């Protein structure tokens, strides 16, 4: 058994269903201090539902969640004071400007105005988002909206970062900056729950990976451990091959590729 | 590609533009429009048909104004009323009709056509292999699809009704000519205003300096015009028809007025020319109609110039030409970054203010509680046409105040929908969030309800009206708070807490019906209670009964509020 004494986030036997769909099924995992945990899964695998349950936005049918030793259902406000969340879809107030949004966030989080102004200016410059500071969010591109969302999530130096596809729509420079932010965050003891579809990124930055399919955790471990779990594939494999194998999509994808070859060539 | 094929393609562009208009109009409730579309594939089609039917019905109803006027003109001539007076009244009334028609078109056309200009709907089309000429044709065909029923109704209903009632070919042809000029004018103005409106509500200009004020002024003007067009017409017909038989003494003034205002190209020259033909050349000389013909000639020229301008606007939209005027963004620098931290409740209010000013639906929801309470005051202006009894006046005021308070709650609730990610991640204390909403209601409802009282300053009923309005404002506040709490109870109850977000989706329709039914029943109970007390007691007794009841209800709601949103406990 692994020692999870220092887990900042601990999910145990979590289940959630919507009408007839079992979105999360007896899911357990934990994230240690200073760790980047990748949550991988195909569309509809239950990743976003899991994140919503962790944030206390949904109520679990069964199971326990402990975030920083607190219960999301009863200590939602305290937990949110100590975590940052970047969602897959940047559903931020589109009729505000980033300036108004950051003022709002800083007020709700009761941050120090002077300190946060300095920090914000640096983040905005680092992500090349300063020039859009006073434009309406609705007029920004997908990537720039994502930058605003990322800054909003890290402005208060959270202990845990929950990031659902955080790099979607970002340019190469910004991807690099965000990766650096994540690394610095873990260096000072923070943890990251990182959900993505892009295997290279998961392979590149995650310390451990949990593969989720139909709401169940089908495999967990670092890249080497996962490769061993999917050992039937061969030596020259990457995370994408492992992922497809473990989520039982490898055969169907071969069929699709074969059909495409016939159509296009 | 032939025109038939292009017309078929324009159907898809039109559907896209209508959806865009719906999304622009929905403001913060974009997700609910998308949800409706998901559930009902015919949603957009039904909305299109519904909007067109309503417009045609309104135009058909409006036709009563000139038609009843025709009958009065004939009667007035037979009774020997002066032709100068008949000409003046007929010219102004017909002109008024044209103006109303114009206002109706703006009211029903603006929000449908705005989508053509806000969403770059022609962008994807330009990636397909169409020639520029074909693109232009698709654009014009799409515009025609947006306005087809309105166009036909505006152009033909008036001449058709004229033909039926006058049975004169010449008058019918004249009315057709005037109708054509009016229709071209109206549609060109619609395109120009829609383009401007689109810039104001969305895109680069949306956050430009002063555009918030422009947006509010634009909407206030728009709402006032359209409300007058809908409400005013019902009261105008019974008032203006008897005027034909109330001949003034200073006819010389009206004789010169007929000469000069008949020159005004829109809407008067057409109204005067038509009336001249209705009066007949036995009663009027050809020389007298010359100013009206000149006015119409100028009108035709204006139409031509406007047509050129609107075609240019359409062309720019179709080929996505960048308007240099709308591309002036402010480029911020590090020195602009300065965060001001306020209390959470103030932060919610500041956020709401910014969002309301930039969102059409929210502005409308906030403006209505200010506009609606004026209605009973206007109804009470003329004895015999409205409520000259103070109790009737109070009842109408109460109903409008309750409607206004429901609108505020609906508007403020929809604001939360766009920022779900941010709301999900912030340590929001729901008590603060609800308190901010209630604070809004506490400013808007009393202000909106009490403002119209200024119309009665110095009048005998002033103090009675003031007291009634204060009591009504309190009812509005209680009603608004009740609706907000009930809404949260139905849609936002979780295991250990309540939230403003809709988290309980099960039985959504049944819950909405329940919310509506409870509000309606409560409104009926309150109105009946008000009526019974107001009609049977004097104002002092009435206040002594109603005010304590309101106090008890206020304390009860405060108790429920504290139960639902207790003060947050402090963690060690």
HADDOCK unambig.tbl for C-alpha pairs under 7 A between the chains (distance, minus, plus):
assign (segid A and resid 57 and name CA) (segid B and resid 424 and name CA) 6.89 0.50 0.50
assign (segid A and resid 73 and name CA) (segid B and resid 496 and name CA) 6.98 0.50 0.50
assign (segid A and resid 74 and name CA) (segid B and resid 496 and name CA) 6.63 0.50 0.50
assign (segid A and resid 77 and name CA) (segid B and resid 427 and name CA) 4.36 0.50 0.50
assign (segid A and resid 77 and name CA) (segid B and resid 428 and name CA) 6.39 0.50 0.50
assign (segid A and resid 77 and name CA) (segid B and resid 429 and name CA) 6.91 0.50 0.50
assign (segid A and resid 78 and name CA) (segid B and resid 427 and name CA) 6.80 0.50 0.50
assign (segid A and resid 80 and name CA) (segid B and resid 425 and name CA) 6.03 0.50 0.50
assign (segid A and resid 80 and name CA) (segid B and resid 426 and name CA) 5.72 0.50 0.50
assign (segid A and resid 80 and name CA) (segid B and resid 427 and name CA) 4.83 0.50 0.50
assign (segid A and resid 81 and name CA) (segid B and resid 427 and name CA) 5.50 0.50 0.50
assign (segid A and resid 84 and name CA) (segid B and resid 425 and name CA) 6.49 0.50 0.50
assign (segid A and resid 85 and name CA) (segid B and resid 425 and name CA) 5.51 0.50 0.50
assign (segid A and resid 87 and name CA) (segid B and resid 421 and name CA) 6.37 0.50 0.50
assign (segid A and resid 90 and name CA) (segid B and resid 421 and name CA) 6.62 0.50 0.50
assign (segid A and resid 91 and name CA) (segid B and resid 418 and name CA) 6.25 0.50 0.50
assign (segid A and resid 91 and name CA) (segid B and resid 419 and name CA) 5.27 0.50 0.50
assign (segid A and resid 91 and name CA) (segid B and resid 420 and name CA) 5.71 0.50 0.50
assign (segid A and resid 91 and name CA) (segid B and resid 421 and name CA) 5.03 0.50 0.50
assign (segid A and resid 92 and name CA) (segid B and resid 418 and name CA) 6.42 0.50 0.50
assign (segid A and resid 92 and name CA) (segid B and resid 419 and name CA) 4.28 0.50 0.50
assign (segid A and resid 92 and name CA) (segid B and resid 420 and name CA) 6.66 0.50 0.50
assign (segid A and resid 92 and name CA) (segid B and resid 421 and name CA) 5.86 0.50 0.50
assign (segid A and resid 92 and name CA) (segid B and resid 422 and name CA) 5.69 0.50 0.50
assign (segid A and resid 93 and name CA) (segid B and resid 418 and name CA) 5.43 0.50 0.50
assign (segid A and resid 93 and name CA) (segid B and resid 419 and name CA) 4.48 0.50 0.50
assign (segid A and resid 94 and name CA) (segid B and resid 418 and name CA) 6.97 0.50 0.50
assign (segid A and resid 95 and name CA) (segid B and resid 355 and name CA) 5.52 0.50 0.50
assign (segid A and resid 95 and name CA) (segid B and resid 358 and name CA) 6.31 0.50 0.50
assign (segid A and resid 96 and name CA) (segid B and resid 354 and name CA) 6.65 0.50 0.50
assign (segid A and resid 96 and name CA) (segid B and resid 355 and name CA) 6.27 0.50 0.50
assign (segid A and resid 103 and name CA) (segid B and resid 339 and name CA) 5.43 0.50 0.50
assign (segid A and resid 103 and name CA) (segid B and resid 340 and name CA) 5.95 0.50 0.50
assign (segid A and resid 103 and name CA) (segid B and resid 341 and name CA) 6.42 0.50 0.50
assign (segid A and resid 104 and name CA) (segid B and resid 347 and name CA) 5.44 0.50 0.50
assign (segid A and resid 104 and name CA) (segid B and resid 351 and name CA) 6.72 0.50 0.50
assign (segid A and resid 106 and name CA) (segid B and resid 341 and name CA) 6.07 0.50 0.50
assign (segid A and resid 107 and name CA) (segid B and resid 341 and name CA) 4.64 0.50 0.50
assign (segid A and resid 107 and name CA) (segid B and resid 342 and name CA) 5.24 0.50 0.50
assign (segid A and resid 107 and name CA) (segid B and resid 343 and name CA) 6.05 0.50 0.50
assign (segid A and resid 107 and name CA) (segid B and resid 344 and name CA) 5.70 0.50 0.50
assign (segid A and resid 107 and name CA) (segid B and resid 347 and name CA) 6.08 0.50 0.50
assign (segid A and resid 108 and name CA) (segid B and resid 344 and name CA) 4.89 0.50 0.50
assign (segid A and resid 108 and name CA) (segid B and resid 347 and name CA) 6.93 0.50 0.50
assign (segid A and resid 108 and name CA) (segid B and resid 428 and name CA) 6.71 0.50 0.50
assign (segid A and resid 109 and name CA) (segid B and resid 427 and name CA) 6.65 0.50 0.50
assign (segid A and resid 110 and name CA) (segid B and resid 341 and name CA) 6.94 0.50 0.50
assign (segid A and resid 113 and name CA) (segid B and resid 339 and name CA) 5.23 0.50 0.50
assign (segid A and resid 113 and name CA) (segid B and resid 340 and name CA) 5.64 0.50 0.50
assign (segid A and resid 113 and name CA) (segid B and resid 341 and name CA) 5.56 0.50 0.50
assign (segid A and resid 117 and name CA) (segid B and resid 337 and name CA) 6.13 0.50 0.50
assign (segid A and resid 117 and name CA) (segid B and resid 338 and name CA) 5.13 0.50 0.50
assign (segid A and resid 117 and name CA) (segid B and resid 339 and name CA) 5.28 0.50 0.50
assign (segid A and resid 121 and name CA) (segid B and resid 334 and name CA) 5.70 0.50 0.50
assign (segid A and resid 121 and name CA) (segid B and resid 337 and name CA) 5.95 0.50 0.50
assign (segid A and resid 130 and name CA) (segid B and resid 332 and name CA) 6.04 0.50 0.50
assign (segid A and resid 130 and name CA) (segid B and resid 333 and name CA) 6.09 0.50 0.50
assign (segid A and resid 130 and name CA) (segid B and resid 334 and name CA) 6.85 0.50 0.50
assign (segid A and resid 131 and name CA) (segid B and resid 331 and name CA) 4.68 0.50 0.50
assign (segid A and resid 131 and name CA) (segid B and resid 332 and name CA) 4.46 0.50 0.50
assign (segid A and resid 131 and name CA) (segid B and resid 333 and name CA) 6.23 0.50 0.50
assign (segid A and resid 132 and name CA) (segid B and resid 331 and name CA) 6.62 0.50 0.50
assign (segid A and resid 132 and name CA) (segid B and resid 332 and name CA) 6.58 0.50 0.50
assign (segid A and resid 133 and name CA) (segid B and resid 332 and name CA) 5.94 0.50 0.50
assign (segid A and resid 134 and name CA) (segid B and resid 332 and name CA) 6.64 0.50 0.50
assign (segid A and resid 135 and name CA) (segid B and resid 207 and name CA) 6.81 0.50 0.50
assign (segid A and resid 136 and name CA) (segid B and resid 207 and name CA) 6.46 0.50 0.50
assign (segid A and resid 139 and name CA) (segid B and resid 203 and name CA) 6.22 0.50 0.50
